[in-house]
Every structure is written in structure tokens, then in C-alpha cells.
Amino acid sequence: GSLRYNVDGTLIGIPKNKFLHFRHNAQLDNPEGNSPLKQIFIPWSYLTTIEEYEAVGISRDMNGMPMIKLPPDYMSENASDDKKAVFEYMKTVIRNINANEQAGLVFPTFVDPDTKADAFDFELVGTQGNKSYDTDKIIRRYEQKILMTFLADVLLLGHSNVGSNALASEKSSLLSVKVEAILNQIVDVINGDLIPHTFRMNGWDDTITPKIAFDSFEETSLDEVGKLVQRAVSVGAMEVDKQLSNKLRSLIEVSEADESKLITIINPNNQSKAGEGMEEGDPSGTGKAQGNNSATNSDNAS
């Protein structure tokens, strides 16, 4: 906002404990920070411009650029008022030619006595062949650039025929890191300024203050946890104890195991033999190893 001055012309200062100062990516302790929207402006400006051009083309519902031909004397600076009025009218007509608005024109019939040609003419000037660009593809490209600023281009997966579950998982993790970084910046200001200042202004003991925190917003994949436990336990790399059991129970929102009871051990005769195949090599299982064929790995399925 604009600066505020005292009566004597000096600037009105606001104490630091009277406001909260949120910054993004404040390099070298820059008080202004560095807004991520700077990177968005250029693709956004091109995106909106192309969409406007696209909308104009749709509204005209034509194949070509409209053109009106007039005798030169109508366009001259020394033309009479009547001819200048006709010239201005024609410019208004050509700007407003849209489907269902001015789909038709009323034109004078006047033949030049010298050239024997129509003095007034209207036509559509079209290009030869098809256009060499696809506006829909260009718009999607700029949308992707905007989303990439916040590492949120994972939102575009599923809108095309490309992408996989593994790729979506990795991109979601990157988005989570970005969101977590922004939340940490917000929380640092609240915990470092708002809460201590509030305590001091109320005369409370500010040596011990509460902290604002946020929970993890990336849910643990039960399918991935299940695969890890199955593989680790089957080859003896992990043992099932009360701690692991309670952790797994918490993920599926089941009450903790009874501490007075022993963990039920799976009958060795019925235990999974997924680890035996490791003796032969990948892929795991009890059949004959055929090598690690990525194409047959269901985890790589799109």
C-alpha cells in the first residue's frame, strides 16, 4: 500500500510485534521474498491471449480473415465527411462480424466507371492448407508450466494416454514436499512471532510456549506397506513383534494388540514360501527363476 507519514513528514513506523510477516523463498533475508507467481505470469499471459484468439475464431465461425475493399478516395485524409463516415462504418462492420451477431452484410452495388469492377467488395482471405499449430496443445503446454511452478503437474496425469502409477506416486511425493515447505514457512512465522508476542503482551511466561504443527497429509499406502512386510518377513529380514503389530493395526484403524497375549505365530507349514525363490534369483517365488523381466512385473503396470 501507499506510505503513511506523521504531521512532521516522518514515516509512520509499525513495531515488529504488531504484524506478521510472511515471505516465500526469502533469499538473503529479502523482506519482499520471491513470489512463485513471477514464474507463472508469462505462461499465464500467453495462455489467456491464445484462449481469447481461440474464442474469437469460434465466435466468427469462419474459415479466413474478413476483408472489405473500398475505393482509395474513401480512405483518404481529404475525403468528404460522407465518405469518411462510410469508411468508419465499414471498420465497425469488419470488427463485429460474428456468427449470429452480424452473419450477413448489406453492401452497396457500385461499379467503378474506369475499371468496370465493383468499387465495394467483401471477402474472406483464407490460408493455403491447414494451420501448422494446434491451439489446444499449446494451451495444455502453458497449463503444465503453471502447475509445474508448484510441482502440481501430477494433476494432469489421467488427462492423456501417458503416465503410470509409479510416476503418479513420485510426482505426488514431490507435490507433498512443496506443500510441506510452504506450510513450514507459515508455521515458522506463527510460532516465531504470533505466539511469543501474544504471550509477552499478556504478561505470560514466554520461556515455554505452545507450537503450531500440521499433520502429514500424504496417506501411507497400505498396499505398499503390505508388500514390504510380506517380503521382509518371508525372508527373515523382519520379525513380527508387538511394536510392528500395533503399527500395522494403527494403519488400518484397529485397536492395539492385547499386551497380555502372545503374538500368534503362523504355522511354519502354512507360512508363505515367497522367500525360497530368492535362492534361484528374481523374480521371487518358488518357481524357476526367469530373470527380472520388467514387462512382467505387475508393479510397473500403467
NUDOVO-348705 format. One record per residue: x, y, z of N, C-alpha, C in turn. Coordinates in steps of 0.001 Angstrom, whole numbers, padded with zeros to 6 digits, always signed. Atoms other than C-alpha are relative to their C-alpha. Example, Ala and Ser with C-alpha at 12.3 -4.5 7.8 and 13.67 -1.06 7.14 Angstrom:
+000890-001190+000000+012300-004500+007800+000900+001200+000000;-000820-001190-000060+013670-001060+007140-000770+001090+000730;
% end
This chain:
+000824-001194+000000+000000+000000+000000+000856+001241+000000;-000738-001259+000017+000953+003687-000005+000603+000263+001380;-000677-000321-001250+003308+005092+002660-000831+000971+000814;+000699-000900-000911+001910+006888+005706+001028+000856+000738;-000932-000942-000614+003567+009982+007213-000634+000672+001205;+000438-000800-001135+003347+011844+010505-000164+001456-000452;+000207-001413+000311+002497+015542+010665+001320+000679-000347;-001306-000622+000250+006205+016431+010716+000682-000556-001241;-000561+000526+001233+006778+014457+007494+000780-001284+000144;-000721+001264-000200+008453+011427+009062-000939-001178-000243;+000795+001196+000253+007330+007936+008166-000583-000562+001284;+000629+000654-001135+004891+006211+010482+000505-001439+000051;-000539+001343-000157+006587+003068+011776-000968-000907+000747;+000827+000999-000682+004802-000108+012845+000943-000979+000690;-000891+000928-000711+006529-002183+015567-000137-001423-000541;-000016+001366+000530+007517-005692+014555-000996-000900+000717;+000915+000866-000746+005347-007190+017285-001459+000321-000263;+001380-000373+000322+002266-005594+015728-000479-000623-001318;+000424+000596+001274+002215-007556+012470+000740-001310-000226;-000628+001259+000406+003052-010908+010918+000552+000170-001409;-000683-000188+001281+005490-011002+008028+000246-001368-000649;-000138+001267+000717+005033-013985+005701+000767+000253-001294;-000795-000124+001220+007619-014410+002942+000166-001377-000635;-000255+001256+000725+008219-017035+000281+001380+000072-000643;-001327+000098+000599+011752-018045-000631+000771+001314+000158;-000654-001283-000292+013345-015019+001073+001514-000180-000056;-001444+000132+000157+016871-015276-000329+000703+001243+000542;-000781-001089-000604+019490-013173+001505-000867+000845+000933;+000884-000672-000960+016756-012303+004016-000730+001186-000633;+000730-001048+000709+014941-010215+001416-001375+000172+000633;+001304-000186-000661+011923-008642+003193-001185-000210-000935;+001091+000194+000953+009858-008897-000009-000195-001473-000355;+000105+001389+000415+010591-012564-000565+000059-000111-001516;-000009+000239+001446+010343-014074-004026-001244-000805-000351;+001279+000659+000256+006796-014846-005097+000127-001026-001125;-000013+000994+001083+006382-018073-007124-000896+000396-001160;+000894-000446+001071+003707-016262-009129+000752+000749-001102;-000797-000637+001051+006515-014460-011006+000207-000972-001159;-000240+001000+001034+007197-017698-012877-001281-000354-000752;+001273+000340+000610+003503-018074-013651-000454+001073-000980;+000576-001121+000750+002915-014645-015192+000156-000166-001508;-000219+000089+001450+004488-015229-018622-000854-001101-000630;+000889+001006+000611+002787-018593-019355-001477+000338+000158;+001410-000383-000187-000473-017222-017907-000412+001046-001031;+000346-001047+000958-000363-014141-020177-000157-000586-001402;+000135+000644+001306+000267-016285-023278-001249-000881-000047;+001155+000896-000064-002399-018753-022169-001301+000765-000205;+001245-000771+000119-005113-016122-021781-000130+000634-001388;+000051-000609+001335-004155-014438-025070-000434-001020-001053;+000351+001043+000971-004352-017696-027033-001451-000422+000162;+001406+000350-000223-007686-018538-025417-000926+001066-000584;+000814-001069+000587-009025-015145-026495-000039-000129-001520;-000035+000189+001449-007856-015722-030077-000864-001185-000414;+000784+001192+000289-009444-019155-029980-001492+000316+000083;+001409-000366-000160-012725-017692-028731-000484+000885-001141;+000376-000856+001131-012715-015040-031475-000229-000839-001242;+000165+000867+001161-012221-017728-034118-001279-000795+000056;+001243+000757-000151-015106-019752-032720-001212+000900-000211;+001147-000904+000112-017401-016730-032481-000220+000444-001448;+000163-000386+001413-016709-015762-036105-000539-001167-000814;+000469+001201+000703-017338-019341-037212+000280+000127-001500;-000370-000198+001394-015488-018589-040461+001318-000703-000281;-001260+000595+000415-012599-020017-042399+000787+001050-000775;-000761-001049+000647-010449-016997-043088-000192+001340+000683;+000063-001345-000571-009939-013345-042234-000892+000892-000872;+000879-000864+000795-012692-010916-043301+000752+001216-000545;-000640-001155+000632-011614-008156-045711-001037+000756-000818;+000884-000876+000767-013559-005210-047155+000854+000919-000859;-000723-000863+000933-012300-003371-050228-000820+001249-000281;+000638-001292+000257-013090+000327-050656+000832+000775-001028;-000773-000886+000888-012103+002890-053278+000966+000835+000830;-000995-000761-000764-008963+004800-052198-000499+001338+000492;+000441-001331-000414-010772+008137-052059-000837-000034+001272;+000763+000114-001242-012958+006826-049213+000935-000060+001210;-000965+000172-001088-009827+006171-047128+000983+001164+000084;-000906-001141+000026-008080+009452-047912-000279+000948+001163;+000173-000991-001057-007490+012071-045227-000819+001191-000485;+000734-001135+000566-009022+014628-047598-001396-000391-000492;+001309+000450+000455-012183+012592-048187-001097+000866+000619;+001144-000761-000522-015551+014246-047697-000535-000685+001255;+000555+000541-001232-017465+013757-044472-000839-001246-000269;+000825+001161+000327-019859+011345-046184+000865-001240-000241;-000872+001145+000282-017037+009137-047431+000731-000466+001261;-000638+000378-001264-015252+009243-044070-000963-000786+000886;+001004+000716-000794-018487+008140-042425-000164-001429-000506;+000088+001346+000576-018716+005178-044831+001212-000833+000410;-001227+000707-000377-015081+004251-044081-000056-000455+001459;+000104+000353-001415-015688+004318-040302-001038-001098+000209;+001047+001013-000112-018864+002285-040723+000535-001371-000425;-000548+001267+000472-017006-000388-042716+000978-000597+001017;-000918+000501-001030-014342-000632-039986-000775-000591+001176;+000840+000547-001075-017072-001135-037411-000597-001337-000408;+000589+001236+000500-018696-003828-039557+000994-001141+000068;-000975+001084+000075-015485-005818-040011+000449-000454+001387;-000337+000385-001369-014787-005750-036272-001098-000834+000638;+001147+000619-000668-018258-007003-035393-000569-001196-000740;+000525+001155+000735-018648-009835-037877+000186-001249+000847;+000011+001207-000820-019542-012734-035607-001229-000819-000368;+001145+000865+000268-021801-015718-036018-001158+000395+000901;+001233-000331-000706-025382-014894-035010-000029+001433+000516;+000045-001408-000378-024456-011231-034466-000082+000865-001258;+000069-000616+001318-023664-009970-037958+000423-001059-001009;-000336+001090+000918-023741-013095-040060-000206+000407-001447;+000234-000469+001362-024891-011132-043123+000334+001469-000131;-000367-001387+000266-023916-007844-044754-000903+000585-001089;+000701-000745+001048-025812-005221-046746+001031+000911-000650;-001048-000738+000682-023436-003854-049370-000568+000788-001183;+000463-000778+001170-023913-001098-051986+000531-000615-001296;-000441+000427+001331-023732-002031-055650+000463+001223-000765;-000556-001159+000668-021426+000422-057290+001179-000456-000847;-001051+000415+000927-019237-000173-060342+000847+001200-000358;-000928-001070+000355-016143+001926-060904-000069+000217-001520;+000134-000238+001449-016666+003597-064330+001307-000193-000771;-001286+000141+000683-012932+003390-065098+000424-001464-000113;-000465+001399+000001-012102-000196-064075-001120-000986-000299;+001157+000866+000212-015642-001593-064585-000088-001121+001058;+000031+000988-001086-015113-003504-061301-000792+000565+001166;+000741-000442-001172-017105-003389-058095+000886+000875+000869;-000775-000898-000854-015954-000441-056021+000008-000471+001445;+000084+000545-001348-017074-002145-052822+000007-001525-000098;-000091+001454+000063-016184-005757-052115+000292-000548+001394;-000243+000684-001287-016169-008175-049177+000384-001438-000301;-000406+001383+000191-014341-011476-048980+000731-000495+001247;-000764+000644-001058-012696-013944-046621+001335-000428-000565;-001341+000359+000450-008949-014256-047029+000464-001184+000832;-000394+001211-000709-008008-017822-046086+001440-000369-000283;-001359+000491+000198-004655-019509-045688-000026-001259-000847;-000095+001189+000827-003479-022236-048027+000309-001209+000889;-000235+001204-000799-003761-025669-046407-000431+000195+001445;+000368-000032-001413-004253-026417-042721+001009+000821+000794;-000888-000748-000872-002781-024368-039885+001075-000946+000553;-001133+000805-000452+000598-025568-038651+000098-000064+001518;-000052+000030-001458-000289-025233-034960-001342-000461+000556;+001183+000510-000690-002749-026771-032526-000167+000813+001285;+000181-000866-001170-004098-024221-030045-000276-000795+001266;+000300+000806-001175-005382-026941-027721+001285-000550+000617;-001275+000531-000483-001902-028464-027459+000842+001099+000629;-000767-001128-000549-000304-025050-026879-000559+000413+001348;+000626-000373-001273-002811-024231-024141+000359-000999+001092;-000367+001025-000990-002104-027539-022397+001452+000167+000441;-001413-000190-000353+001631-026777-022524+000158+001111+001022;-000116-001101-000957+001201-023453-020738-000678-000345+001332;+000611+000459-001248-001163-025025-018207+000971-000865+000788;-000979+000855-000662+001530-027589-017468+001110+000836+000642;-001034-000861-000556+004133-024844-016955-000477+000683+001272;+000549-000648-001193+001845-023100-014469-000038-000977+001165;+000072+000993-001068+001268-026297-012497+001385-000429+000470;-001352+000410-000373+004973-027156-012568+000648+000982+000960;-000549-000984-000929+005692-023949-010642-000158-000478+001436;+000252+000531-001337+004171-025617-007586+000157-001523+000045;-000193+001452+000090+005175-029166-008663-001335-000730+000049;+001346+000565-000052+001447-029824-009125-000435-000565-001344;+000374+000526+001313+001599-031150-012700-000497-001436+000079;+000577+001330-000176+000595-034535-011257-001508+000034-000255;+001439-000129+000236-002961-033189-011616-000365-000259-001456;+000270+000214+001416-002601-033576-015389+000023-001476-000369;-000023+001427+000296-001998-037319-015174-001423-000537-000048;+001351+000516+000187-005041-039165-016404-000771+000765-001046;+000654-000773+001056-005985-036425-018876+000552-000346-001374;-000575+000450+001267-003877-038097-021556+000271-001490+000105;-000262+001433+000029-002758-041572-022511+001371-000364+000555;-001325+000258-000540+000630-041257-020842-000048+000059+001516;-000068-000001-001448+001656-041841-017241-000199-001390+000559;+000119+001295-000654+001771-044704-014804-000215+000215+001486;+000221-000084-001439+001018-045477-011186+001284+000391+000718;-001275-000336-000625+004709-045299-010306+000331+001478-000190;-000264-001415+000271+005066-041897-011978-000904+000887+000837;+000937-000791-000805+001964-040572-010221+000423+000025+001464;-000441+000070-001392+003324-041754-006878+001193+000919+000247;-001182-000846-000162+006666-039998-007400-000370+001474-000074;+000391-001395+000139+005048-036765-008568-000820+000468+001201;+000779-000353-001189+002621-036821-005634+000924+000277+001173;-000970-000214-001073+005607-037098-003293+000670+001361-000150;-000610-001314+000231+007232-034057-004912-000966+001122+000362;+001008-001002-000347+003984-032105-004564-000116+000123+001517;+000084-000020-001465+003837-033083-000892+001174+000764+000602;-001178-000716-000488+007385-031798-000362-000180+001507-000177;+000218-001419+000263+006452-028461-001964-001021+000597+000965;+001048-000500-000906+003274-028053+000080+000526+000056+001428;-000554+000021-001361+005119-029033+003252+000958+001170+000216;-000929-001130-000125+007795-026396+002564-000757+001315+000205;+000804-001222-000156+005136-023681+002189-000651+000043+001384;+000611+000044-001326+003358-024819+005351+001016+000291+001091;-001048-000275-000983+006658-024734+007255+000295+001491+000086;-000215-001441-000016+007140-021098+006208-001103+000714+000778;+001137-000604-000718+003664-020250+007523+000096-000287+001489;-000082+000395-001411+004145-022191+010754+001143+000718+000710;-001135-000673-000630+007554-020594+011410-000360+001419+000425;+000401-001364-000363+006015-017108+011382-000942-000018+001199;+000958+000077-001115+003180-018132+013698+000709-000372+001301;-000706+000442-001205+005472-019948+016129+001086+000975+000432;-001094-000904-000341+008269-017371+015944-000434+001414+000336;+000457-001377-000226+006185-014167+016027-001313+000069+000765;+001336-000158-000577+002494-014537+016805-000089-000513+001432;+000155+000595-001340+002661-016879+019791+000890+000692+001034;-000824-000705-001010+005695-015280+021586-000473+001420+000283;+000473-001379-000212+004385-011730+021029-001287+000007+000818;+001258+000083-000752+000944-012741+022324+000265-000269+001475;-000337+000312-001395+002497-014217+025468+000596+001224+000698;-000650-001154-000636+004670-011155+026129-000983+001138+000235;+000965-001090-000156+001803-008687+025553-000992-000279+001124;+000915+000354-001084-000323-010591+028072+000720-000253+001315;-000750+000184-001230+002473-010866+030620+000163-001447+000395;-000151+001425-000306+002668-014637+030383+001459-000417-000137;-001347+000543+000092+005789-016717+030730+000246-000480-001434;-000246+000356+001393+007201-016871+027206+001197-000933-000172;-001090+000971+000128+010001-019315+028013-000516-001360-000453;+000636+001243+000440+007587-022171+027403-001282+000388-000733;+001162-000377+000805+005144-021581+024565-000461-001183-000837;+000491+001080+000873+002901-023884+022517+000504+000202-001434;-000430-000036+001395+003784-024680+018935-001134-000478-000897;+000962+000417+001003+001533-024905+015910+000689-001005-000936;-000562+001025+000877+002146-028057+013859-001101-000515-000913;+000970+000580+000929+000470-029799+010941+000314-001480-000186;-000156+001437+000200-000110-033474+010360+000468-000294-001410;-000385+000436+001337+001238-035405+007445-001260-000136-000846;+001167+000034+000881-001169-035021+004528+000160-001023-001110;-000207+001064+000988+000278-037862+002461-000284-001335+000672;+000402+001248-000634-001511-041051+003429+000940-001136-000394;-000841+001165+000255+000519-044213+003766-000764-001007-000839;+000634+000991+000864-000245-046702+001019+000017-001360+000697;+000082+001304-000664-001495-049853+002716+000507-001107-000909;-000470+001009+000943-000711-051805-000444+001522-000088+000026;-001455-000010-000032+002946-050737-000342+000513-000542+001335;-000406+000514-001310+003216-051425+003405-000163-001518+000047;+000229+001441+000016+001699-054860+002872+001072-000747-000776;-001056+000634+000799+004239-055678+000157+001318-000036+000770;-001246-000062-000763+007121-054537+002375+000021-001041+001116;+000056+000953-001110+006011-056611+005365+000077-001429-000523;-000004+001356+000549+005357-059669+003226+001400-000412-000447;-001320+000335+000521+008751-059528+001551+001040-000102+001109;-001008-000011-001058+010737-058664+004668-000176-001172+000963;+000248+001093-000938+009078-061219+006942+000278-001355-000643;-000138+001298+000657+009157-064013+004347+001457-000434-000144;-001416+000354+000128+012955-063830+004014+000737+000142+001322;-000609-000076-001316+013568-063356+007732+000702+001303+000301;-000645-001289-000241+014692-059723+007464-000734+000818+001055;+000792-000719-000994+011964-058612+009880-000805-001015+000796;+000804+000889-000838+010275-060288+012815-001267+000720+000438;+001286-000558-000421+006661-059754+013828-000037+000053+001513;+000101-000170-001440+006554-058332+017339-001176+000917+000324;+001131-000830-000407+004060-056288+019355+000097+001411-000590;-000175-001348+000536+005539-052990+018140-000429+000068-001466;+000391+000022+001411+005180-053923+014457-001493-000271-000133;+001420+000332+000069+001763-055421+015060-000862+001218+000303;+000786-001179-000364+000470-052249+016760+000097+001082-001072;-000146-000983+001064+001893-050073+013998-000896-000354-001181;+000847+000426+001111+000148-052115+011321-001468+000143+000355;+001383-000136-000442-003040-052104+013374-000453+001467-000061;+000366-001419+000024-002958-048308+013640-000260+000475-001426;+000199-000402+001385-002708-048008+009842-001374-000391-000513;+001322+000441+000445-005928-049943+009378-001076+000344+001036;+000935-000513-001012-007547-048220+012406-000638-001121+000805;+000425+001090-000885-007763-051321+014569+000689+000203+001335;-000562-000196-001338-007193-051267+018331+001282-000813+000168;-001284+000660-000209-003765-052276+019625-000185-001407+000540;+000046+001394-000448-002952-055875+020407+000021-000069+001523;+000031+000226-001449-003559-057205+023914+001404-000353+000467;-001363+000214-000452-000228-056930+025737+000150-001284+000808;-000082+001209-000833-001102-059911+027940+000041-001279-000819;+000029+001190+000844-001311-062263+024986+001190+000000-000952;-001093+000138+000932+001458-063578+022819-000505+000199-001427;+000353-000141+001407+001534-062853+019115-000182-001387-000597;+000260+001296+000633+000010-065724+017181+000991-000204-001136;-000997+000308+001013+002776-067292+015130-000643-000867-001069;+000545+000783+001113+001818-068579+011699+000660-001371-000022;-000518+001362+000093+002189-072303+011343+001059-000077-001096;-001047+000055+001024+005511-072874+009559-000403-000782-001238;+000422+000793+001159+003816-075456+007341-000890+000797-000939;+000900-000816+000818+001378-072794+006121+000618+001359-000353;-000624-001301+000199+003877-069970+006007+000306+000236-001474;-000300-000343+001383+004489-068097+002752+001402-000446-000371;-001302+000447+000482+007349-069549+000733+000556+000943-001059;-000443-000969+000991+007924-066364-001215+001503+000205+000045;-001432-000221-000122+011485-066189+000127+000836-001086-000627;-000789+001089+000541+012530-069569-001246+000473+000284-001416;-000372-000275+001383+012592-068314-004789+001219+000886-000124;-001164-000877+000062+015333-065858-003881+001283-000792-000182;-001183+000829+000202+017756-068760-003920+000296-000163-001480;-000173+000162+001428+017195-069051-007657+000194+001340-000698;-000118-001320+000609+017145-065298-008286-001372+000594-000257;+001265-000672+000309+014481-062809-009258-000642-000625-001216;+000949-000524-000976+011570-062847-009685-000221-000965+001144;+000175+000829-001179+010710-064101-006217-001137-000991-000204;+001002+001053+000134+008534-067196-005726+000686-001350-000009;-000583+001333-000089+009030-070901-005671+000202-000650-001347;-000184+000574+001332+009031-071441-009427+001406+000239-000510;-001307-000187+000613+012023-071497-011730+000197+001479-000348;-000279-001418+000268+013676-068101-011987+000124+000247-001489;-000060-000365+001408+013306-066355-015339+000672+001362-000198;-000625-001319+000116+015248-063206-014602-000981+001094+000359;+000834-001139-000389+013947-059808-013612-000548+000663-001249;+000624-000536+001207+011629-059081-016506-000952+001118+000389;+000809-001149-000404+010255-055570-016008-001373-000032-000634;+001279+000006+000709+007500-056185-018549-001025-000860+000706;+000924+000904-000681+006010-058983-016421-000231+000399+001447;+000144-000455-001352+006265-057073-013166-001279+000833+000117;+001296-000683-000100+002737-056035-012172+000126+001349+000659;-000180-001301-000665+004135-053177-010062+000299+001101-001001;-000311-001004+001018+005180-051478-013294-001174+000254-000930;+001159-000166+000876+001737-051682-014840-000481+001438+000048;+000484-001381+000069+000338-048399-016021-001343+000109+000700;
% end
